[in-house]
Structures are given as C-alpha cells and as structure tokens.
Amino acid sequence: MKVSQFLTGTLIVDILATTLLVYSCGGISSGFGLLLIVTIASGSILIRGRISTFLAAVAALAIIYSELYLALTLENPPNQFIQTGILGNILFVTSFYIQTLTQRNYNAALLADKQAGDIIELEKLNNEIIQRMRTGIVVVSPDLRIISMNTAARSKLGPILDKAETTDDYEFILPSALKEQLSLWKINRKRQPQPILIPNSSKQVQLNFVLLNPDSDSDSDVLIFVQKNQ
C-alpha cells in the first residue's frame, strides 16, 4: 500500500470519527465540528493535489448528512443548516488555501535545490578553469594556511612547497620565502615583490598579491599569483 493511500484512509477514518462525535454531542452547535478544519488542514499539508479537495468534500458531506439525520430523528431539531453550510465552505477554503501554501513551499524548495545544483556545477567549472590556468594561483588564509592551490602553482613552487610545514589537518603552511614577501607587501603594497629563486635551480618566480576582501585587511584571505620571472 502506498503512503498516500494509507494517509488518505487514515484521514477519512478521522473525518468519520469526528463526524460521529459531532452527532453524538448534538450537532454542529457543540463546536466539535471545528476539529474537521484541523483534519483537512493536516491532509492538505500531507497530501497534495485532488485528494486534498476530495477529503474536504468527504468532510463537508459527512457533516451535512449528520445534521440531516439529526433533523429527521429529533422531534424538535435545531435549525443548524446555515452553520453547517458555513463550516462546509470553510473546509473547502482551508483545503485550497493550505494547498496553495504547500505548493509554493514545494516550488521554492525545488528552486533552491536547482540553484544549489547550479552553484555546485559552477564551482566545479571554476575549479577546472583555475586548475588549467598557466598562472599559478594560491589562496592563503589570514593565519597563513594554504586554502587552495592550482596545478600551475604546485609545479612552479614544487621545491619550495617540499620544505613547507603542515598543520594537524595536513594543510600547508605558507613557506617562509612566500611568507616574507607577503609580510613586506602588507607593509608597502606599492612595492613590487622581489623574484624568488627556486632551490636547486636557476629559475625564479614572481609573486603578486591581492586581498580577496579589501575592506578587511586583517581578516581577508590573500590571493597569490605565481608566474615565471621573465
């Protein structure tokens, strides 16, 4: 049995039980008929579509037949058909209103999932582009941990990175050669960083620094561009 079928059956039993309670307490004037509003609202949340409207119809018909039966069996039945009709309308209005809200929330959730998927795909694309760039890119946190680094940077800084310390989470700490250049740049950002000689090689690399959040110097990550020195 499907979940929706089980919920529908359970809600119909609840509607009939509530209707029986209303009948046994003297009809709609007892106030117990308002419990049907709760049942219909719950059903509209749990079950979307035509079934929700069907439940409202079942509840409205059940309470109308209950009042009609009271009118036929009692000697002096109270005239409660107007209240019954109003309650029936309220049941349908409740069903349609809750269905509308539920559908909006469902659509919003679908849109959020789609946007999240798009963001993940864009992140993958950006990462792929960065990895394929010839310019080395290194992102450094304020506490000098290397957050991200592309393939070009690993290639150009290879021997320097071999001497880099690591954190307990196996993240690289910015090597001392780069750390020194970064410190000098922070003191005077107009100053052109000096080329760094790669150990055991005649090659040099040129560093350029950019704050990712210029409005917060001390808390901003730093983007380092690594290029071969011409």
N, C-alpha and C positions, 0 to 999 in steps of 0.2 A: 504494500500500500504506500502510495506517495505521501510525502509530508503534507502537501496541500490538501489532499483528501482527508487525512487524519485531522488536520486543523479545522477543515470545514465541518466535518462530522461532530467534532467536539464543540464548536461554536453553535451549531444547530441544537445540540442537546442542551447547551447553556441557555439558549433563547427559549426553548420549550419549558425548561425548569423555571426560568424567571417568569414566564407567562403563567405557569401553574401557580406560582407564588402570588402573583398579582390577582389571579382569580380567587384563590383561597382567602385572600385578605380583603375581598370586597370590591375589587376592580381597580380602575386607574386612579381613583381618588386616594388609594392607600399610599401612593408615592413610590411604590416599588417598581413601577414601570420605567422609572428613570434609569434603573440598572441596565435596561436594554441599550441605552446610549453608550454605556461603558463597553458592553459586549460588541456593539457594532464598531465603535472606535478601535477597539483592540483587533477585531477582524480585519478592518481596513488597513491597519498597520502590518499585520502578519501576512495577509493575502492580498495581492494586487490584482486589479482587473475586474472582470464582470462578476466574479464570485463575491466580491465585497458588496456590490449592488444587490446581488441575489440574497445575501444574508440580511440586508436592510429590508428587502421585500418580505422575506420569511418572518422577520420580527414584526413588521407592520401588520401583516395578515394575521399572525398569531394573536396579537393584542386586540385586533378588531374582532376576530371570531370569539375571543374570550369575553369581550364586552357584549357582543351579540347574544352569546349563550346566557350570560347573566341576565340580560334584558328579557329573555324568553322564559327563564326558570324562576325568577323572583316575582313576587306578587306586586311589589312597588319598587321596580328597579330605578336607580338613579339615572338621570339623563347625562351620560358621560361621553357621548359620541363625539362632541366637539373637542373635548380634551384628548380623546383617542386619536382623532384625525390630526390634531396638532402634534401629538407625540409621533405619529407615523411620518409626518413631514420632517420633524426634527431628526428622525432616524436616517432618512434619505439625505438630508442636508449634511449630517455628520459624516455619513459614508463618503459623499462626494468631496467634502472638504478635506477629510483625512487622506483620501486617495490622491488629491491634488498635491498636498504637502509631501506625502510619501514619494510620489513620482518626481517632484522637484528635488528632494534629497537624493533619490536614486540617480537622477541625471547629473546632479552635482558631484556625486561620488564617482560616476563613470568619467566625467570630465577631469576630475582630479587624478584618477588613475591614468587617463590618457596623457595628461600633462606630465605626470611623474615619469611615465614611459618615455615621453619625448625628451625630457631633461636627461634621463639616463643615456638615451641614444646620442644626444648632443655631447654629453660628457665623454662618451666613448669616441665620438668623432674628433672632438678637440684633443683628446689624449693621443689619438692616432696621428693627427696632424703634427702635434708637438713632437712626438717620437720620431717622425720622419723629417723634421727640420734639420738643416745642416748646422744651424746655430745652436750651440749648447745652451740649455736653459736649466737653471737651478732655482728652486724656491726654498727660502730659508725662513724659519720662524724667528720671533724675537729672541728666543733663548738659544739661537744658533743651531737648531736641529734642521737637517735637510729634509724637507717635507716631500719634495718631488724633484725628479731629475730625468731628463730625456737621454736617449741613447747617445746623441752627439756629445752631450756634456760628459757622460761616462767615458767616452772614447778620448776626448781631449784632456780630461783630468785624471785619467787612469792611474798613473804612478802617484799622483798627489792623494787620490782617494784611498790608495792602498795603505797610507800612513794615517788615515783619519780614525779617530776614536768613535766608538759606538755607544749608544745608550743601552739601558736594560731591555728596551724593546727592539734592539738591533737596528736602530736608526743611526745614520751617520751624523756625527757632529762636524760642523764646518771645519775643514782643515785649517791649520794655523796660517798657512800662506794666504788663503782667501779671507780668513778672519781678520788678519792685519790690514789687508786692502779695504775691507768693509769698514773697519774702525776709522781709517783715515778718510774714507769717503763721507762718513757720517759727520766728521768734524768739518770738512770743507767739500761740499757737494759739487762745487765748480771745478774742483781739482780732477784732472784726468788720472785714473788709476794707472800705476806702473805695470808693464807687462810682467808676467810671472814665468820664470824658467821651469820647464818640466824636468824633474830629476832624471839623471842618466840620459839626457837628450839635449840637443841644441835647439829644440823647439820652444817657442814661447806662446803664451795665450794672453789675450787681452780681455779684461773684465769690465763690464758696465753694470751699474746698479740702478734699480728703480724701486721705489716704495710702492707696494700694492695698495696701501691706504695712506695717501699723503696727509690726510687730516689727523693722523695719529702716529707720530714718528716712533714713539717708544713701543707701541703695541702692534705695529704693522709688520707683516711679512715682507721680505725683500726678494725681488726678482733679480737674478744674476744672469746676464748674458755672457756666454763664453765663446770667444772667437779666436781663430788663429791670428797671431800677430804678423801683420804684413811686413 
